[in-house]
Amino acid sequence: MPPAPADVLGPKPVDGGWGWMVVLGAHISIGFAYSTPKALSIFFKPIKEDLGASYSEIAWISSIMLAVMYAGGPVSSVLVRRFGSRPVVMVGGLMCGVSMVTASFGSSIVYLYLCIGVIGGWGLCFNLNASLTIISKYFLAKRPLANGLAMAGSPVFLCFLAPVNQYLLGHFGWRGSLLILGGMMLNCCVAGAVMRPVARHSAPPKEVDQSNNTKSKGSRLKKVKTFVDLSSFKDPGFIIYLVGNVMFIFGAYAPIVFLSAYAVSRGVEEYSAAYLLSVMGFVDMFVRPLTGLVANSKWVRPRIQYLFSFAMVFNGTVHLLCPLMRTYPLLVAYAVFFGVGFGMVFALIFECLMDLMGNQRFPSAVGLVTIIECFPMLLGPPAAGLLVDIFDDYKYLFFMCGGVITTGGLFLFVMNVYNYNRLEKANRGKDTAQNHNTVENQEQASSSEAQMELMNTAQPEPEPEPTEETR
């Protein structure tokens, strides 16, 4: 499959220049968007003891936050199209800071659902979608590398936030820690400030007929369709991507949420257990840009969906083997391989969607994907926590998550073989039809030329008019 074409109506992506500053801003905003729900798991045990909640109830905090972050995708896409990425990211950073500050005064688990889950989830949603959209406007040829560098913000910030949150928890408690974390998340406003809009060529003004209400209504309907483009569901490649992605999202976050608690249950000290997330984030930090480089190569990019399938299968297999890791060195090895698999998937997850849909349809497509993914995102960690509450053992959640992710990866691989073959047959059919039309046109042109020659030959020459001498 060839790389997606550039936006026909917009300017040509610059693939550099100020775009690298935009990547830095996206690195920060995406870093907070993906690492915050994971790093909050450090506070789950003291919150559980303070508020008297169960593991499944505590897991809803991250689930609601992630679900709202994904469900708000269409709204974020509309706002980005209307106002641009810069103000949307800045408002998102402000909402994230406010959510953590207000949550620090919480006295019930429902209050935390509202502050961290709903308000914070909306803030992360604005940060994520706006950052991904503006990268697609600044980059085309180097887009996989740019996406890999931007998505590397998640492991970089996770590597940083996990030990910092553990340190803050030991000195200020979970309430003071959330207050400080809210101040840190205001840096997303600074990240949004560098997301300068892409310069567009000015078009000559057009005269508007104010009396023509029909055209005005038609234009509004056209805009609505661009915001929510349901025609994406007619694309088999999009459906295949969506099904595999939903299966991955269901099992992706529960192992992160419960990794520290699982290590503590194996007798690991709390600080060492928190460092497992840092190990995962450190490995993930390097895997994402490296995956972007590999995906950008001429050998892999035409078949990038296969690399995505392999990354999912690898990730799921690692989770299936986790219950065998009973000592701290083995848990460190699990964190390393977890970081490799997780980094590969998230370096490719949005690039594969861009590859399928193109720059024009990507903002609407990513909104549809995220709003559908909110349901497995919402149910995955609580379902894993319920297994822990029922069996009082963490191994079953790793079996569940690993099995679902591996199945999704195998489904993607098999169906992408079908989809690539379908596209190749369609392209061959188009080429054959074009060649056939060309031959027919040439035959028609040659036959018409032959007919003209025959007509010219058969037509008698006009007799000369008589002169005075002939008369």
N, C-alpha and C positions, 0 to 999 in steps of 0.2 A: 504494500500500500504506500503510495507516494506521500511526502509530507503535505500537510494541509496547506491550501493556498492562502496567500495573504488576503487581508481585507480589501475587497475590490474598491469599495467606496471610500475607504480611509487612506491615510498616507502610508507609504512603504515603511515597515519597521526599520529602525536605525541599527539594530543589533549591536549596540555599544553606546559610547558617550555617556550622557546622563542616565541612560538605562541601567548602568551598573549601580548608580546611587539608588535608583528605584528598587533594584534587587536587594540592596542593603536594607531599605525601609521595609520591603516585603519580608526579608529574613527576620526582622524584629517582630513585626506584627503576626506573621505566621508562627514564629517561635512561641509567643505567648498563647496563641490560639490553640495550638496542639499540646503544649507542655503543661499548661495550667491544670486541665482536668486530671492529668496523670500525677503531677507533683502534689496535688491536694490530697492524694491518698496517704501522705505522711501524717496528716492531721486526723485521719479517720478513727484511729484507735482512741485518742483522747476525747474526740467528739462523741464517740460511742459511749464511753464511760461517763462523760459529763451529762449527756442528754438521755442516757438509758435507751439507746436504739440498738437494733440488731444489725448484722452485717448486710443483709439485703436492704434494709432501710437506709443505711449509710451509703451503699453503692448507688442509690438513686440520685445522690448529689451530683456525681460526675455524669451519670446517665442523662439526667435532665439537662445539664449544661451542654453536653455534646449533642443531644437531640435537638435542643433549641438552636444551637450553632448550625446544625445541618438543615433544620426545618425552615429557617429564615432565609435560605438561599434565594428563592424567587424575589422576596422583598428587597434583599440586598442588591440583587441584579437590577431591579427597577431603579433603586436609588443611585446606583453607580452610573447607569445610563443617563439619568436625569441630572445629577450633580457632579459626577466624576468620582474617582477613587480617593482623592485627597481629603475632602470633607467627610466622606463616609468612614474612612479609617480613623480620623481624628475623633469623630463622635463615638466610634466603637471603643477607642482607648479610654475616653472619659467614662463611658458606661461600665467598662471593666473595673476601673479604679473605684467608682462609686459602689459597685456590687460588693467588692471585698471589704470596703470600709463599713458599709451598713451591716454586712454579715457578721462582723466582729462583735456586734451588740446582740446577736441572736440568742434566744433562750429556748427555742424549739426546733425540731428537725424540719418542720414545715416552713418556718421562717428562712432557714438555710436553703430549702428548695427554691423559694421565691427569689432571694437575693443572689445566691451563687448560681443557681440553675437557670432561672428565667432572665434576670437582668444581665448577669455575666455572660450567659449563652448568647444573648442578642449582641452584646459587645464583641464577642469573639467571632460571631457570624459576619459582622461588618468588617472586621479586620481581615478575615480569611478571603471572602469572595472578592472584595475590592482589590486586594493585593494580587490575587491570581489573574484577575481581568486585566490589570494594567501591565503585567508582564507580557501577556499575549499581544499587547499593542506595541510594546517596545522591541520585541524580539520575534524572529521567525527562523532564520538559519541556525542561530545559537539558542533557540528556545529551550531544548532539553537541558542544556547546561545551566541556563538561567533559572529554570524551574528547579533543578537539582540544588543549586546554591540557595535559592529562596526557601525551599522545603527543608534544607539542612538547619534552618532556624529551630525546628522542633527538637532535634536531639541536642543541639548546642544549649538551648535554654533548659531542657530537661536535665542535662548534665550539671548545669549550674544551680537550678532551683531545688533539686532533690537534697543535696547536702545543706544548702542555705536554709531551706524550710525545716530541716531537722535541727539545725543550730538555733533558728528562731524559736522553734517549739520548746527547746530546752531552756531558753532564757526568758521568753515572753509568754509562753503558753499559746494555745491555738488562737485565742482572740487577738492578742497582740501581733501574732504572726500574720493573720489575715489583714490587719490594719497596715502593716508595713508592706505586705504584698500588693495591696491596693495602690499605695504610692508608687511602687515599682512599675505597675502596669500602666501608669499614666505616660510612660515613655512611648507607648503606641501613638500618642498624639504627635510626638516628634517624628516618629517614623512616617506617619501619614503626611506630614508637612513636606517631605522631600519628593512625594509622588506627584511631580509636575505633570499636567496633562500633555498629551502628545499634540504638537502643533499641527493644525489642519489647514489645508489650503482654502483661502476664502473664496466662496462662490458668489457670483453676481446675484444681487437681490432679485427676487421674483415678485411680480405683481400678484397680489392675492385678491380674489374676488370675494368681498365680504358677504355678498348676497347669496353665494353658493353654499348652502348648508349641507348639501349632499356630499360634496367633496370633503368638507371639514369632518363630517362624521366618518367618512371612509378612511381618512388619514388617521383619525383616532383609533379606529378598529385595527388599522395596520400596525400602529404603535403597540397596541395591546398584544397583538400576535407576535411581535418581535420580543416582547418581554417574556411571554409564556408561549414558547413555540412547541405545541403539542405534536407537531409533525415529526419530531425526533423519534416518537414511538413507532413510526413507520419504517425506520432504519433498522434492519436486522443486527447490524454491528452495535448499535446503541443498546438494543435489548440484551444482547449477549453480555456486553460490558456491565450493564446495570444488574443483571442477575448475579454474576460473579462478584461484583462489588458489594452487593447487599450481604452475601454470605460471608465475605471477608470482614465487613464492618461488625457483624454480629459477634464474632469471636475475637476481634482485634484488641479491645481495650481491657477486657476483664483480666487477662494475665498481668497487665501492667498495674491495674488497680490493686490486685491482691498479691503481687510479687513480694513486697516487703513483709506483709503479714505471713505469707507462706514461709519465708526465710526465718522469721521469728519463731514460728511453730516448729521449725527444725533445730531450734536452739541457737540460732545466730543472734548476736548482739544487735541492738536496734540501729546504731550508727552504721554498722557493717551491712545490715539489711537495706538501709537507705542508699548506701553506695552502690548496690546492685543496679538501681535505676540510673545512677551516674555512669556505670560501666556500659550499660545498654546505650545511653545517650552518647557517650564518647565514641563508641563504635559506629553508631548510626550517623554521627556527625561527618565521618569520612566516607561512609558508604553512599550517602545520597549524591554528593557531587561526582563521585567516581561512577555511580550508576548513570548519572546524566551524561558523562563523557562517553560511556559505552553506548548508551542509547542514541547519542548523536552521531555515531560512526555510520558510514555508508553501508556497512554490512548488517547492522542491527535495526536501524531506523525504519527501513521498509517492512520489517516484521517485528515491530516493537511490542505488539500484543503478545507474542510468544514469550518474550522476556518477562512481561508482567505475570503471565501464567506460572512460569517457573518460580518467580519470587513468592507467589502465594503458596505454592506447594511446599517450598522450602520453609516458609514461615510456619505453616501448619504442622509440618513434621517435627520441627523443633519443639512445639508445644506438646505434642504427643510423647516426646521423650523426656519432658521435664520431670514427671513423677519419679524417674529413675535417679535424679540429681538430689542426693540426700545429704551431701556435705557442702561446706561453703565453697571450696575450690570448684566442685562440680556446678554449683549454682552460678559461680562467676562465668564458667564456660557456657552455661545456658544463657546468661545475660549477653555474652559476646555474640553467640549465634542468633539470639533473638534480635539484637541490634542490627545484624547483617540482613536478616530477612525483613524486618520491619522497615529498615532504611530503603531497601530495594523497592518494596511495594509503594511506599509513599513518595519516592522519587519519580515513579512512573504513573501513579494513579490519576493525576490530572493531565499529564502529558499524553497519555493514551486517549483520554477524552478529547483533547485538542486535536489529536491525530485523526480521530474519527469524525469530528463535527466541523473543524475549521474555526478560524477566528470569528467569523460572522455569527455562527450559531453557538459558539462556546458559552457566552454568558447565560443564555437561556437554558442550555443543556446542563450546565453545572448547577443551576438553580433547581431544575427538575431532579437531578441526581441527589442533591443534598437533602431535598425535602422528603424523598422516598427513603433515603438512608437513615433518616431520623428515627424510624420505627425499630430497625435492628439495633441502632445505637442506644435507643432508650431501653430495650429489653435485654441486651446482652449482659452487662455487668450485674443487674439485679438477678437474672436467672443464674448466673454463676454464684452469686452470694447466697441464693436460695439452696443451691447444691451443698454449699459449705454448711449452712444451718441444718440441713437435713442429715447429712452423712458425717458432719464434724470432721471432714477431711477435704484437703484442697485438690487432691489429685483428679477428682471427677470434673472439676471446672476446666482443668488443662486438657483432659480427654475430650470434653465437649467442644471447647474452642478449637483445638487442633483438628478434630475430625471435620468440623464445619468448614474451616478455612481450606483444608486440603481438598475436600470435595469441590469447593468453589474453584480452586485452581485447576483441578482436572477438568471441570466443566468448561472453563474458559479455554483451555488448550484444545479440547476436542472441537468445540464450537467455532473457535477461530480458524481451525483447519478448514472447516466447512465454509466459513465466511470468506476467507482468502480465495479459495477455489471458486466460489460464486462470483467474486469481483473479477477474477482473472477471466472467467468465461464471459462475463458481461463485457469486459474490455475487448476480448477477442471478437465477440459478436459485433461490437460497435466498429472495430477496425474492418471486419469483413464487409459490413454494410456500407461503410464509407468507401472502401475499395470498389465494391459493386456499383455504387452510385457514380463513382468517378469513371469507371469503365463505360457505364451506360451513357453518361454525359459525353464522353469522348466519341462513342459510337454514333450518338445522335448528331454531334457536331460534324463528324466526318460524313455521315449520310446526308445531312443538310447541305454541306459543301458540294457533295457529288451531285445532288439534285440541282443545285444552282448552276453547276457546270453544264449539266445536260440541258437545262433550260436555255442557257446562253448559246449552246451549240445548235440546238434545234430551232431557235428563233431566226427567221430569214433576215438577211441584211436589207435595210431600206433602199429602194431604187432611187438613183439620183434624179433630181428634178431636171426637166428638159431645159436646155439653154436655147438662145436665139439661133445658134448654128444648127442644132439638131432639128429645130423647127423648120 
